[in-house]
Amino acid sequence: MTAQGVLADHQIRAMIAAGQIASDMPVADGQIQPASLDLRLGDVAYRVRASFLAGRSRTIRDRLEDFKMHEVPLGDGAVLEKGCVYVVPLMERLSLPNGMTAAASAKSSIGRLDLLTRIITDHGVEFDRVPEGYDGPLYVEICPRSFSVVAQPGQMLNQIIFRQGRTLMSDAELAALHADTPIVSGDPVISDGLGFSVDLKPESGTLVGYRAKPHTGVVDLSKLNHYDPADFWEEVHTKDGWIILDPGAFYILVSREAIVIPPMQAAEMAPYLAMVGEFRVHYAGFFDPGFGYADAGGAGSRGVLEVRCHEAPFVLEHGQVVGRLVYEHMSAMPEALYGREIKSNYQGQGLKLSKHFKA
């Protein structure tokens, strides 16, 4: 019997062996993270008229018949255009046992490109959520928002975690965890998770973030450490500890706090209360066990914030709370931790663009 909590890497491997996770091609070891599985694009993208959910009585294939405009083969790499919506079948499919659900999120590099990617399922009524007992294929909806991108089959834009029973930590449990193993620098703000704020007073210099340029070239998702940031991003500087967010603009900022995810916890970034301002943290969701953990080489790791302003210009000030981390119990100790035994691009990070851009 699997213990309650988020499943660890070796438990995900057991699901693959049992056929609960199946794939068109064998699942590679590199897809399995300490508490998540990376999902791979299939070989075709469907350009659709609008974003959609299947609804309880329909499949994604049914809905594609309603909304499909044309097919885009991905085999040699294809451009997915900014402002358009695509649906791509994934290589993986699920057959979840009773008591187990799954949740998906964009991978960190994808969130930092302002690439909206959400998992959808047959008979689904929510994005990025797979209900208990689901048996069927997985699809990803892709909407590039700041940059057009080149995508290919097998690329991993999303990740999925598996939850057995109750996983969420209460505020009391979170406070006790912090007292035992500090999970944040400074005094914790604990209310329905761990609150975090924005850093607009860096220890050196005046660079506090980046804003996406409105008219740029294409980002090929297969090219790492390749692009000059100046071709795609404007630097955001301040000497005063505040900036004005422009409506519709996309920003990369960084948390003031260093964050720690201990080995027996996972975490998900969630938006803060809508009442705090005219913006939203457009987030890439999951933090694996070991992120920011000193013994895994992560001391001082910050959370990178993907921020989009809404209808009105908004003043964002240093130390303003902009989001929260919801911590979850692990079902078992992972065999590998983020940043220690696996190649992790963002361990120990500060303000940092996605891995596609030159450092």
Residue pairs with C-beta under 8 A, 6 or more apart in sequence:
2 11
2 100
2 164
2 331
3 164
3 331
3 332
4 164
4 165
4 166
4 167
4 329
4 331
5 163
5 164
5 165
5 167
5 328
5 329
5 330
5 331
5 332
6 35
6 161
6 162
6 163
6 164
6 167
6 266
6 328
6 329
6 330
6 331
7 15
7 35
7 161
7 162
7 163
7 164
7 331
7 332
8 34
8 35
8 289
8 330
8 331
8 332
8 333
8 334
8 335
9 32
9 33
9 34
9 35
9 334
9 335
9 336
10 332
10 334
10 335
11 162
11 331
11 332
12 21
12 32
12 36
12 37
12 162
13 32
15 21
15 162
16 22
16 27
19 95
20 94
20 95
20 96
20 97
21 27
21 37
21 92
21 93
21 94
21 95
22 92
22 93
22 94
22 95
23 40
23 91
23 92
23 93
24 42
24 91
25 40
25 91
25 154
27 37
27 92
30 38
31 37
31 38
31 39
31 40
31 156
32 38
33 159
33 288
33 338
33 342
34 288
34 289
34 290
34 334
34 335
34 336
34 337
34 338
34 342
35 161
35 266
35 286
35 288
35 289
35 330
35 334
36 159
36 160
36 161
36 266
36 286
36 288
37 92
37 159
37 160
37 161
37 162
38 107
38 156
38 158
38 159
39 90
39 91
39 92
39 104
39 119
39 138
39 140
39 156
39 157
39 158
39 159
39 160
40 90
40 91
40 92
40 153
40 154
40 155
40 156
41 74
41 88
41 90
41 91
41 140
41 151
41 152
41 153
41 154
41 155
41 156
41 157
42 74
42 88
42 89
42 90
42 91
42 153
43 73
43 74
43 75
43 153
44 71
44 72
44 73
44 74
44 88
44 89
45 71
45 72
45 74
45 78
45 80
45 86
45 87
45 88
45 142
45 151
46 64
46 68
46 69
46 70
46 71
46 72
46 86
46 87
46 88
47 68
47 69
47 70
47 71
47 72
47 84
47 85
47 86
48 64
48 67
48 68
48 69
48 85
48 86
48 87
49 67
49 69
49 85
50 67
50 85
51 85
51 141
51 143
52 63
52 66
52 67
52 120
53 120
53 124
53 125
53 126
53 127
54 60
54 62
54 63
54 120
54 121
54 122
54 123
54 124
54 125
55 63
55 123
55 124
55 125
56 123
56 125
57 123
58 122
58 123
59 122
59 123
59 136
60 87
60 120
60 121
60 122
60 137
60 139
61 122
64 87
72 78
72 80
72 86
74 88
74 151
74 152
74 153
75 152
75 153
76 152
77 150
77 151
77 152
77 220
77 222
78 150
78 151
78 152
79 148
79 149
79 150
79 218
80 86
80 142
80 144
80 148
80 149
80 150
80 151
81 144
81 148
82 144
82 145
82 146
82 147
82 148
83 143
83 144
83 145
84 143
84 144
85 141
85 142
85 143
86 141
86 142
86 143
87 120
87 139
87 140
87 141
87 142
88 139
88 140
88 142
88 151
89 137
89 138
89 139
90 119
90 137
90 138
90 139
90 140
90 158
91 153
91 154
92 138
93 136
93 137
93 138
94 102
94 130
94 134
94 135
94 136
94 138
95 134
95 135
96 102
96 130
96 131
96 132
96 133
96 134
96 135
96 162
97 133
98 132
98 133
99 132
99 164
99 165
100 132
100 162
100 163
100 164
101 129
101 130
101 131
101 132
101 162
101 163
102 129
102 130
102 134
102 160
102 161
102 162
102 163
103 128
103 129
103 130
103 160
103 161
103 163
103 268
104 118
104 119
104 128
104 129
104 130
104 158
104 159
104 160
104 161
105 128
105 158
105 159
105 160
105 268
105 283
105 284
105 285
105 286
106 115
106 116
106 117
106 118
106 157
106 158
106 159
106 284
106 285
107 156
107 157
107 158
107 159
107 284
108 284
108 304
108 345
108 346
108 354
109 345
109 354
109 355
109 356
110 117
110 157
110 158
110 284
110 354
111 282
111 283
111 284
111 285
111 306
112 252
112 284
112 304
112 306
112 353
112 354
113 144
113 146
113 147
113 149
113 219
113 354
113 356
114 144
114 145
114 146
114 147
114 212
114 250
114 282
114 306
114 308
115 142
115 143
115 144
115 145
115 147
115 149
115 157
116 141
116 142
116 143
116 144
116 145
116 282
117 140
117 141
117 142
117 143
117 157
117 158
118 127
118 128
118 140
118 141
119 127
119 128
119 130
119 138
119 139
119 140
119 141
119 158
119 160
120 127
120 138
120 139
120 140
120 141
121 130
121 134
121 136
121 137
121 138
121 139
122 136
122 137
123 136
124 130
124 131
127 141
128 285
130 138
130 160
138 160
140 157
140 158
142 151
142 157
145 250
146 212
146 216
146 250
147 212
147 216
147 217
147 218
147 219
147 232
148 218
148 219
149 218
149 219
149 220
149 221
150 218
150 219
150 220
150 221
150 222
151 157
151 221
152 221
152 222
155 221
155 222
157 221
159 286
161 266
161 286
163 328
164 331
166 329
167 328
167 329
168 326
168 327
168 328
168 329
169 177
169 265
169 326
169 327
169 328
169 329
171 190
171 191
171 192
171 193
174 183
174 188
174 190
174 193
174 194
174 327
175 188
175 190
177 183
177 262
177 265
177 327
178 184
178 188
178 190
181 260
181 262
182 260
183 194
183 259
183 260
183 261
183 262
183 265
183 327
184 194
184 196
184 257
184 258
184 259
184 260
185 257
185 258
186 257
188 194
188 195
189 195
189 196
189 321
191 324
192 324
192 326
193 270
193 324
193 325
193 326
193 327
194 259
194 267
194 324
194 325
194 326
194 327
195 272
195 321
195 323
195 324
196 255
196 256
196 257
196 259
196 303
196 321
196 322
196 323
196 324
196 325
197 255
197 256
197 257
197 318
197 319
197 320
197 321
197 322
198 253
198 254
198 255
198 256
198 305
198 316
198 317
198 318
198 319
198 320
198 322
199 208
199 253
199 254
199 255
199 256
199 302
199 318
199 351
200 208
200 238
200 241
200 242
200 243
200 253
200 316
200 317
200 318
200 319
201 208
201 241
201 318
202 208
202 351
206 237
206 238
206 239
207 235
207 236
207 237
207 351
208 236
208 237
208 238
208 243
208 253
208 254
208 351
209 235
209 236
209 243
209 251
209 252
209 253
209 254
209 351
210 229
210 233
210 234
210 235
210 236
210 251
210 252
210 353
211 233
211 234
211 236
211 246
211 249
211 250
211 251
211 252
212 232
212 233
212 234
212 249
212 250
212 251
213 231
213 232
213 233
213 234
216 231
216 232
217 231
217 232
219 227
219 232
219 356
220 226
220 356
221 356
223 356
224 355
224 356
225 355
225 356
225 357
225 358
225 359
226 356
226 357
226 358
227 356
227 357
227 358
228 357
228 358
229 353
229 357
229 358
232 357
233 252
233 353
233 357
236 243
236 251
236 253
241 317
241 318
242 315
242 316
242 317
242 318
243 315
243 316
244 313
244 314
244 315
244 316
245 251
245 278
245 279
245 307
245 309
245 313
245 314
245 315
245 316
246 309
246 313
247 278
247 309
247 310
247 311
247 312
247 313
248 308
248 309
249 308
249 309
250 282
250 306
250 307
250 308
251 305
251 306
251 307
251 308
251 309
252 304
252 305
252 306
252 307
252 351
252 353
253 304
253 305
253 307
253 316
253 351
254 302
254 303
254 304
254 305
254 350
254 351
254 352
255 302
255 303
255 304
255 305
256 302
256 318
256 319
257 302
257 303
258 292
258 299
258 300
258 301
258 302
259 287
259 291
259 292
259 301
259 302
259 303
259 325
260 291
260 292
260 293
260 294
260 298
260 301
261 267
261 287
261 288
261 289
261 290
261 291
261 292
261 293
261 327
261 338
262 289
262 293
263 289
263 290
263 293
263 330
263 333
263 334
263 337
264 289
264 329
264 330
264 333
265 289
265 327
265 328
265 329
265 330
266 286
266 287
266 288
266 289
266 327
266 328
266 330
267 286
267 287
267 291
267 325
267 326
267 327
267 328
268 285
268 286
268 287
268 325
268 326
268 328
269 281
269 283
269 284
269 285
269 286
269 287
269 303
269 323
269 324
269 325
269 326
270 283
270 323
270 324
270 325
270 326
271 280
271 281
271 283
271 323
272 281
272 321
272 322
272 323
272 324
274 280
276 320
276 321
276 322
277 314
277 316
277 320
278 309
278 310
278 311
278 312
278 313
278 314
279 307
279 308
279 309
279 310
279 314
279 316
279 322
280 307
280 308
280 310
281 305
281 306
281 307
281 322
281 323
282 306
282 307
282 308
283 305
283 306
283 323
284 306
287 325
287 338
288 334
288 337
288 338
289 330
289 334
289 337
289 338
290 296
290 298
290 334
290 336
290 337
290 338
290 339
290 340
290 347
291 298
291 301
291 338
291 339
291 344
291 346
291 347
292 298
292 299
292 300
292 301
292 347
293 337
293 338
293 339
295 337
295 340
296 337
296 338
296 339
296 340
296 347
297 339
297 340
297 347
297 348
298 338
298 339
298 347
298 348
299 348
300 348
300 350
301 346
301 347
301 348
301 349
302 349
302 350
302 351
303 323
303 325
304 346
304 349
304 351
304 352
305 322
305 323
307 316
307 322
316 322
335 341
336 342
338 344
338 347
339 347
339 348
345 355
346 352
